[in-house]
Amino acid sequence: MIRPLYAYYGDDFTGSTDVLEALSLAGVRTVLFTGMPTEEHRRKFADCQALGIAGESRSRPPQWMSEHLPAVFRWLGALGAPIVHYKTCSTFDSSPQTGSIGRALEIGREMLSPAFIPIVVAAPHLRRYLAFGNLFAAAGAKICRIDRHPTMRSHPVTPMYEADLRRHLAGQTPLPIGLVDLTAFAQHRAPAALAECLSRGDAAVLFDGVSEAELEETGRLLWQCAAPKHRADLDQRGEAAGRTLFCAGSSGLTYALLSAWRHAHVIAGEPARARAASVDALLVMSGSCSPVTERQIRTALANGYHGIALDVNRLLDESCGTAAADEAVAEAVTHLRAGQSTVIYSALGPLASTAQPWGEALGRRAGALLRRILIETHTRLPRLVLAGGDTSSHAVAQLGIHALTWAASLEPGAPLCRAHAQSAELDGLELVLKGGQVGGDGFFERMRLWR
């Protein structure tokens, strides 16, 4: 098995496929495992230059992270990749109680002993920007500070009340965090600014970014930090050794490193070939509360999709949950067998302020529903869209899929993936995992027609 360039853990499934897409489009052979792989599954992808694990820490408490992430980080570090990336959403939503990015930084530091932890959140390709440590994200045509973003400020689980990410992280970890800001980039002194942070004892360092220029400079700087150790280790021992550069942040980090690799001729930069066609009927499962996804669902329903509105309280009630699931499966199978695209959804827009977020329980029940529907309609249902990061993570875990590879890209951040599974009914299934904020109003039909 070759020594990979890059290894990563995604804190949810949708974000994990975002990195899979970025690497694959650049011609970097990549596999995304849906959990810690067996040795057999690892060997099936022995030629991959990048390996990822799609996780669920975004919806988990710090105690869960302390129990599960050490083994994951040790495994990723043992691959010998010069870069290990803890992949977060570009909206950076997290809290001390749920999806604590600060706790993940602490665990990565304990397991991999990096000299420092770069944090790269800016992702201009997704219209996410970091300026003087403050995060901004698109909301339709507008760019909003994250604590004023109409969706993220009222996220049902991890609302973003603070735009300054150093202050945001200070509520999750005591680790000192520095910043290489826009001024340093503009004055061509980013390396000096990083050195100043490290001399002060900063354990982690944020990097501003509002354009591709800052991202490219960040990638070159980080690869210079990782590559000398990488080359020296190979020269001295021909195997994994030395300190891995443990990083955190969005797929912006991935794009930054791809730029550096091209510049250093580490990769050829030849784009991968897309392999996709239209399908007759599409199944959509949505657990998203985003207004963006709401518009997408309403557009699909207005254009002939059959809609199934889940009564989540009934579905999760032990006394009637089985009956509710049976009804949803029967209705979906009937319409899909008739060739009608179908969208199953748990919400249309933001939940009421008094409503309880369903999280893992809904995701697991949605995954069980999907597995039953897919097995009963497999010959007529080659493609599935899952909307909502938390729901996708828990739902895919129920499908018995052990790995995903990239198949094609149409919408940034929501690639078409191909499933690898032991089950003949699920092996080769095409999936699109979509975050709540991704895509235009006609997203679902675009995914069906693939144009």
ABEGO torsion letter per residue (X at the ends): XBBBABBBBBABAAAAAAAAAAAAAAGBBBBBBABBBBAAAAAAAAABABBBBBBAAAABBAAAAAAAAAAAAAAAAAAGBABBBBBBBAAGBBBAABGBAAAAAAAAAAAAGBABBBBBABBAAAGBBBBGGBBBBBBEABBBBAAABAAAAABAABBBABABAAAAAAAABABBBBBBBAAAAAAGAAAAAAAAAAAAGBABBBBBBABAAAAAAAAAAAAAAAAAAAAAAAAAAGBBBEBBBBBBEBAAAAAAAAAAAAAAGABAGBBBBBBBBBBABBBBBBABABAAAAAAAAAAAAAGBBBBBBBAAAAABAAAAAAAAAAAAAAAAAAAAAGBBBBBBABBEBBBAABBBAEAAAAAAAAAAAAAAAAAAAAABABBBBBEAAAAAAAAAAAGBABBBBABBABBGBBBBBBBBABAAABGBBBBBBBAABEBAAAAAAAAAGX
